[in-house]
Amino acid sequence: MQIIAANGNQSMLRITTQAKRGRTVLNIEGRLAGPLVSTLEQCWREVHGAAPGEKISVNLCGVSFIDASGKVLLREIYRQGGELAAEGCLNQAIVKEIENSEKQTKSRARKERSKGSHIVFYVALLSLLPSAAAAHAQSRQTAQTLPASSPTEALRLTLGQAVALALKQNPTAQVAVLTAAESEQDKNIARADLLPQANARIFDEAQKVNLLAQFGGKTPFPGFPKTLGPYQVFSAGPSLSAPAFDLTLWQRYRAARNTANASKANSLSTREQVILLTVSQYIGTLRAVANVQASQSRVELAQALYDQAADLQKEGVGTGIDTLRANVELQNEKQRLLEAENDRETLLYGLSRLLNLDPRQKIELADSLGFFDTPQPEVEASINAALADRQEWKALNSQIKAAEDQRKAAQASRLPSVRFEGEFSYVGTSGNTALPTYTYEGSVNLPLFTGGRIRAQVVSADLEIRKLEEQRADLRNQIALDVKTALLNLESARSEVQVANLGVQLSKEEVDQARDRFKAGVANNIEVIQAQDSLSRANDNQIAALYRFNQARADFARSIGEMEKVYAK
């Protein structure tokens, strides 16, 4: 299988699937960035869903760039059992970071379990004490904590609850929040350079000076001592320093502030991606649940047809071949039911991992695949909404502003800077003999020759701005393409649902008529088996259409940047 996704006029993502020695290999080429990430996500869902127990490798050797959303998807693929392979320093560093992060997460989980075992030990120790009050307190604590921590009860989740849990517990979402918090502190550090700095200093020292070393190995006068001291020096007092005029520091603070805004927007974009992954996994699991229910209904229908054929054979109306044919169809339907149940459990495990739940915790889905018709959004209005709400767009704009501030900071380093410093202290041979002293100074620094450093910084900032502007133009085209594609898929899925519903209705009528004809002896049960197969295909088509419609709604919400607004209520 080969998938090629184009992003504007410059970016492209090519995905090819190969089967090698009992495993599936996804070869990725191009840029794994922006909306192209959803292409790899869709391909991963299809390959992983088609072979849940098979090993899948993702080959990143042909990837030239990976953005934040791409890292989120690769981290989730790694958690679901996918193997990552990369070449080049940058891609290898990204894969290494993902692997180390997962190892640290598992290590923390083991530590938490170890702490829990210690707590159990102390509770058991307290229970052995003869105090009745302590025993009562222990039993009350156990009664309160057991229902919440017991994995025997299934956790029933709606889609909204699953999204809320993912935002609260998913490590990728939490790391994005922490990264934004780090950028906020970097901004505070840059701001601190603009504010006055005050220090207090106290020291008491004893000195002895070698005069021979001071005067070249000879004493200046005959009989003059070779050493001086020891003598004691005591000093205590505050000091103050502040920049009076420095445009470089101001522009660097503005750059740090815009960088913090970009990091915050990237954090929100990561949250959107986590929500999309959760919604897609939940919807895919709903599809598996619906397949199980449909398979159970087909097994019941096949059992009824088999019983009918057996009864007609006993009455002498039917034949043995009809009964055998119905029995074969019954066993086929039971086989499909087993496969559907296995797929459902596998997807439930994947959802539990995405929500970062206890592996022993069982979960159930409270929602079901449904369809409710909504007006088709307008293309232009949707594109404008995407450009206003997409966090990737906001982050890129903030990065451009930060690069412009860095260029201004480099240009301002040619200007003089004024700084004020002062110190007030008590100085003496001891605390009792100390006298007040002070030093105040103002300095002006004017760079005359920097070896081309300032010009290189300005040119580097200009190149960074041009690169970001190219990315912004590319992202604008990609956002428009995402919106148009999502709207097209949404409209197509809406029509598919209507056609699939009609197909199920007609297939049920065909089965009823075929059963009546077979019971009346007008035809054999070949017509019944064929009608039964038609009903199975119609049910599968209906489930697939409902899945595509709900997935198209999620993709459209992601394309206009409203995943959290729609699903995190």
ZAMARGU-4260 file (C-alpha; in steps of 0.2 Angstrom, whole numbers, plus 5000, padded with zeros to 4 digits):
<rodrens>
0) 5000/5000/5000 | 5006/5017/4996 | 4999/5034/5002 | 5005/5051/4996 | 4999/5067/5004
5) 5004/5084/4998 | 5005/5100/5008 | 5004/5115/4998 | 5018/5116/4984 | 5033/5111/4994
10) 5029/5098/5007 | 5024/5080/5004 | 5022/5064/5015 | 5024/5047/5007 | 5020/5032/5016
15) 5023/5014/5009 | 5018/4998/5018 | 5029/4982/5017 | 5028/4965/5025 | 5045/4958/5031
20) 5047/4943/5041 | 5031/4942/5051 | 5030/4961/5054 | 5023/4976/5045 | 5035/4991/5040
25) 5028/5008/5037 | 5041/5018/5027 | 5039/5037/5030 | 5047/5050/5018 | 5045/5069/5018
30) 5040/5081/5031 | 5030/5074/5046 | 5023/5091/5051 | 5006/5100/5053 | 4991/5092/5045
35) 5001/5079/5037 | 5003/5071/5054 | 4984/5065/5052 | 4989/5055/5036 | 5001/5045/5046
40) 4989/5043/5060 | 4975/5037/5049 | 4987/5024/5041 | 4993/5018/5058 | 4975/5016/5064
45) 4971/5005/5048 | 4987/4995/5049 | 4986/4993/5068 | 4967/4989/5068 | 4969/4976/5054
50) 4983/4966/5063 | 4982/4970/5082 | 4994/4957/5087 | 5007/4959/5073 | 5023/4969/5076
55) 5023/4986/5066 | 5039/4996/5063 | 5039/5014/5058 | 5054/5018/5047 | 5058/5037/5049
60) 5075/5036/5039 | 5067/5046/5025 | 5059/5060/5036 | 5067/5077/5034 | 5057/5086/5048
65) 5046/5082/5063 | 5036/5095/5072 | 5028/5095/5089 | 5012/5086/5083 | 5022/5073/5074
70) 5032/5070/5090 | 5015/5067/5099 | 5009/5054/5087 | 5026/5045/5087 | 5025/5044/5106
75) 5008/5037/5105 | 5013/5024/5092 | 5028/5019/5103 | 5016/5017/5118 | 5004/5006/5107
80) 5019/4994/5103 | 5026/5002/5087 | 5044/5001/5084 | 5053/5017/5079 | 5069/5017/5068
85) 5078/5033/5062 | 5094/5040/5054 | 5102/5056/5056 | 5106/5065/5072 | 5090/5075/5074
90) 5078/5060/5071 | 5088/5049/5081 | 5088/5061/5095 | 5069/5062/5094 | 5067/5043/5095
95) 5079/5042/5109 | 5069/5056/5119 | 5053/5046/5116 | 5061/5030/5122 | 5069/5038/5137
100) 5053/5047/5142 | 5043/5030/5141 | 5056/5022/5152 | 5055/5036/5165 | 5036/5034/5165
105) 5037/5016/5168 | 5051/5018/5182 | 5040/5031/5191 | 5025/5019/5190 | 5036/5005/5198
110) 5041/5018/5211 | 5023/5022/5215 | 5019/5004/5216 | 5034/5002/5228 | 5027/5016/5239
115) 5010/5008/5239 | 5017/4992/5245 | 5026/5001/5260 | 5009/5009/5264 | 5001/4992/5264
120) 5015/4986/5276 | 5012/5000/5288 | 4993/4998/5288 | 4995/4979/5291 | 5007/4984/5306
125) 4994/4996/5313 | 4981/4982/5312 | 4991/4971/5324 | 4991/4984/5338 | 4979/4981/5352
130) 4971/4998/5350 | 4953/4996/5345 | 4953/5014/5338 | 4967/5011/5327 | 4959/4995/5320
135) 4943/5005/5317 | 4952/5019/5308 | 4961/5006/5297 | 4945/4997/5292 | 4937/5014/5288
140) 4951/5019/5277 | 4951/5002/5268 | 4932/5004/5265 | 4935/5021/5257 | 4950/5017/5246
145) 4945/5000/5239 | 4931/5004/5227 | 4942/5018/5219 | 4958/5007/5217 | 4950/4990/5213
150) 4952/4985/5195 | 4938/4972/5196 | 4925/4985/5193 | 4923/4991/5175 | 4926/5010/5172
155) 4911/5016/5161 | 4917/5031/5151 | 4908/5043/5139 | 4917/5051/5126 | 4918/5067/5136
160) 4925/5058/5151 | 4938/5049/5141 | 4944/5066/5134 | 4944/5074/5151 | 4955/5059/5158
165) 4967/5061/5143 | 4969/5079/5146 | 4972/5076/5165 | 4983/5060/5164 | 4990/5058/5147
170) 5009/5061/5149 | 5011/5069/5132 | 4998/5082/5137 | 5006/5085/5154 | 5024/5087/5146
175) 5017/5100/5134 | 5010/5110/5149 | 5027/5108/5158 | 5036/5114/5143 | 5025/5130/5141
180) 5028/5133/5160 | 5047/5132/5157 | 5046/5145/5143 | 5036/5156/5155 | 5050/5155/5167
185) 5063/5159/5154 | 5053/5175/5150 | 5054/5179/5169 | 5073/5177/5168 | 5074/5189/5154
190) 5064/5201/5163 | 5075/5200/5178 | 5089/5207/5168 | 5080/5223/5166 | 5076/5225/5185
195) 5088/5232/5198 | 5098/5218/5207 | 5103/5220/5225 | 5115/5209/5236 | 5121/5209/5253
200) 5139/5204/5257 | 5148/5200/5273 | 5166/5194/5274 | 5180/5194/5287 | 5197/5189/5281
205) 5215/5188/5287 | 5229/5192/5275 | 5248/5190/5275 | 5258/5197/5260 | 5275/5191/5254
210) 5284/5208/5251 | 5298/5199/5242 | 5286/5193/5229 | 5279/5210/5227 | 5296/5219/5224
215) 5304/5206/5213 | 5313/5196/5226 | 5322/5211/5235 | 5317/5222/5249 | 5316/5241/5245
220) 5326/5246/5261 | 5339/5236/5271 | 5331/5229/5286 | 5313/5230/5279 | 5303/5214/5284
225) 5300/5201/5271 | 5282/5199/5275 | 5268/5210/5280 | 5254/5205/5291 | 5244/5196/5296
230) 5231/5209/5297 | 5212/5207/5297 | 5199/5215/5285 | 5181/5215/5289 | 5167/5222/5277
235) 5148/5221/5277 | 5135/5230/5267 | 5123/5230/5252 | 5127/5232/5234 | 5115/5238/5220
240) 5116/5237/5201 | 5104/5242/5187 | 5104/5245/5169 | 5099/5263/5166 | 5098/5261/5147
245) 5100/5245/5137 | 5089/5242/5122 | 5097/5225/5119 | 5090/5218/5136 | 5073/5225/5132
250) 5072/5217/5115 | 5078/5201/5122 | 5064/5201/5135 | 5051/5205/5121 | 5058/5190/5111
255) 5057/5179/5127 | 5039/5185/5129 | 5034/5180/5111 | 5043/5163/5113 | 5033/5160/5129
260) 5017/5164/5119 | 5023/5152/5105 | 5026/5138/5118 | 5009/5141/5125 | 5001/5139/5108
265) 5011/5124/5105 | 5005/5117/5121 | 4987/5120/5116 | 4991/5112/5099 | 4997/5097/5108
270) 4981/5096/5118 | 4971/5097/5102 | 4981/5082/5095 | 4979/5072/5111 | 4960/5075/5110
275) 4960/5070/5092 | 4970/5054/5096 | 4958/5050/5111 | 4942/5054/5100 | 4949/5043/5086
280) 4953/5029/5097 | 4936/5030/5106 | 4927/5030/5089 | 4937/5016/5083 | 4933/5006/5098
285) 4914/5010/5096 | 4916/5003/5079 | 4923/4987/5086 | 4909/4986/5099 | 4896/4989/5085
290) 4904/4975/5075 | 4903/4963/5090 | 4885/4967/5092 | 4882/4965/5073 | 4891/4948/5073
295) 4881/4942/5088 | 4865/4947/5078 | 4871/4937/5063 | 4875/4922/5074 | 4858/4922/5081
300) 4850/4924/5063 | 4862/4910/5057 | 4856/4899/5071 | 4838/4902/5068 | 4841/4898/5049
305) 4850/4882/5054 | 4836/4877/5066 | 4823/4881/5052 | 4833/4870/5039 | 4835/4856/5052
310) 4816/4856/5056 | 4811/4856/5038 | 4823/4841/5035 | 4815/4832/5049 | 4798/4835/5042
315) 4804/4828/5025 | 4802/4845/5016 | 4820/4851/5017 | 4836/4842/5011 | 4852/4837/5020
320) 4862/4849/5009 | 4852/4864/5015 | 4855/4859/5033 | 4873/4857/5030 | 4874/4874/5021
325) 4866/4883/5035 | 4877/4874/5047 | 4893/4880/5038 | 4886/4898/5037 | 4883/4897/5056
330) 4901/4892/5060 | 4907/4906/5048 | 4897/4919/5058 | 4904/4912/5075 | 4921/4914/5068
335) 4918/4932/5063 | 4911/4935/5081 | 4927/4929/5089 | 4938/4940/5078 | 4926/4955/5081
340) 4928/4952/5100 | 4947/4951/5099 | 4947/4967/5089 | 4936/4975/5102 | 4947/4970/5117
345) 4963/4976/5108 | 4956/4993/5105 | 4950/4994/5123 | 4968/4991/5128 | 4974/5004/5117
350) 4961/5017/5124 | 4966/5012/5142 | 4985/5015/5137 | 4980/5032/5129 | 4971/5037/5145
355) 4986/5031/5156 | 4975/5020/5166 | 4980/5006/5178 | 4983/4991/5166 | 4972/4980/5177
360) 4958/4993/5176 | 4944/4987/5164 | 4934/5000/5154 | 4918/5000/5145 | 4911/5013/5133
365) 4895/5022/5138 | 4892/5030/5121 | 4887/5022/5104 | 4890/5026/5086 | 4876/5038/5081
370) 4871/5050/5067 | 4863/5067/5069 | 4862/5078/5054 | 4870/5095/5055 | 4871/5109/5042
375) 4886/5108/5030 | 4898/5122/5035 | 4904/5135/5022 | 4921/5133/5016 | 4927/5152/5017
380) 4920/5154/5034 | 4928/5138/5040 | 4945/5143/5033 | 4944/5160/5042 | 4939/5151/5058
385) 4954/5140/5056 | 4966/5154/5054 | 4959/5163/5069 | 4959/5147/5081 | 4972/5135/5075
390) 4986/5135/5088 | 4999/5130/5076 | 4995/5147/5066 | 4996/5157/5082 | 5012/5148/5088
395) 5021/5152/5071 | 5015/5170/5072 | 5023/5172/5089 | 5039/5164/5083 | 5040/5176/5069
400) 5038/5191/5082 | 5051/5183/5093 | 5063/5182/5078 | 5060/5200/5074 | 5064/5205/5092
405) 5080/5195/5091 | 5085/5205/5076 | 5081/5221/5084 | 5091/5215/5099 | 5106/5212/5088
410) 5104/5229/5080 | 5103/5238/5097 | 5119/5230/5103 | 5128/5243/5092 | 5121/5257/5103
415) 5129/5262/5119 | 5122/5255/5135 | 5122/5264/5152 | 5123/5255/5169 | 5123/5261/5187
420) 5131/5252/5201 | 5134/5256/5219 | 5140/5249/5235 | 5138/5254/5253 | 5148/5244/5267
425) 5157/5245/5283 | 5175/5242/5282 | 5188/5239/5296 | 5199/5227/5305 | 5185/5220/5315
430) 5166/5224/5317 | 5170/5236/5331 | 5182/5246/5321 | 5172/5247/5305 | 5168/5263/5297
435) 5155/5267/5283 | 5161/5268/5265 | 5152/5269/5249 | 5156/5267/5230 | 5144/5273/5216
440) 5148/5273/5198 | 5139/5275/5181 | 5147/5267/5166 | 5143/5269/5147 | 5148/5255/5136
445) 5150/5258/5117 | 5155/5243/5106 | 5168/5249/5093 | 5174/5233/5085 | 5166/5216/5088
450) 5174/5206/5074 | 5158/5205/5064 | 5148/5197/5078 | 5134/5209/5077 | 5132/5209/5058
455) 5132/5190/5059 | 5118/5190/5072 | 5107/5202/5062 | 5109/5191/5046 | 5105/5175/5056
460) 5089/5183/5063 | 5084/5189/5045 | 5087/5171/5039 | 5076/5164/5053 | 5062/5176/5049
465) 5062/5172/5031 | 5062/5153/5035 | 5047/5156/5047 | 5038/5166/5034 | 5040/5152/5022
470) 5033/5140/5034 | 5018/5152/5038 | 5014/5153/5019 | 5015/5134/5018 | 5004/5132/5034
475) 4991/5144/5027 | 4989/5133/5012 | 4989/5117/5022 | 4976/5124/5034 | 4965/5128/5019
480) 4968/5111/5012 | 4964/5103/5028 | 4947/5112/5030 | 4942/5108/5012 | 4946/5090/5014
485) 4937/5088/5030 | 4922/5096/5023 | 4922/5085/5008 | 4924/5070/5019 | 4910/5076/5030
490) 4898/5078/5016 | 4903/5061/5008 | 4901/5052/5025 | 4884/5060/5028 | 4878/5053/5011
495) 4886/5036/5015 | 4876/5035/5031 | 4860/5038/5022 | 4863/5025/5008 | 4869/5012/5021
500) 4854/5014/5032 | 4843/5011/5016 | 4854/4996/5012 | 4851/4988/5029 | 4833/4990/5028
505) 4832/4982/5010 | 4843/4968/5016 | 4832/4964/5030 | 4817/4963/5019 | 4827/4952/5007
510) 4831/4940/5021 | 4813/4939/5027 | 4807/4935/5009 | 4820/4922/5006 | 4816/4914/5023
515) 4797/4914/5018 | 4801/4906/5000 | 4812/4893/5008 | 4799/4888/5021 | 4786/4887/5008
520) 4797/4875/4998 | 4798/4887/4983 | 4817/4888/4983 | 4831/4881/4993 | 4841/4890/5006
525) 4854/4896/4994 | 4844/4912/4992 | 4843/4913/5011 | 4862/4911/5013 | 4864/4925/4999
530) 4852/4936/5008 | 4861/4933/5024 | 4878/4938/5016 | 4870/4954/5009 | 4863/4958/5026
535) 4881/4956/5034 | 4888/4967/5021 | 4875/4980/5023 | 4878/4980/5042 | 4896/4982/5040
540) 4893/4996/5028 | 4882/5005/5040 | 4895/5003/5054 | 4909/5009/5043 | 4898/5024/5037
545) 4894/5029/5055 | 4912/5028/5060 | 4918/5038/5045 | 4905/5051/5049 | 4910/5053/5067
550) 4928/5053/5062 | 4925/5066/5049 | 4917/5077/5062 | 4932/5075/5073 | 4944/5079/5058
555) 4934/5095/5054 | 4934/5101/5072 | 4953/5098/5072 | 4955/5107/5055 | 4947/5123/5062
560) 4956/5121/5079 | 4940/5118/5090 | 4944/5100/5096 | 4944/5105/5114 | 4929/5116/5112
565) 4918/5102/5104 | 4924/5087/5114 | 4931/5093/5131 | 4915/5099/5138
</rodrens>
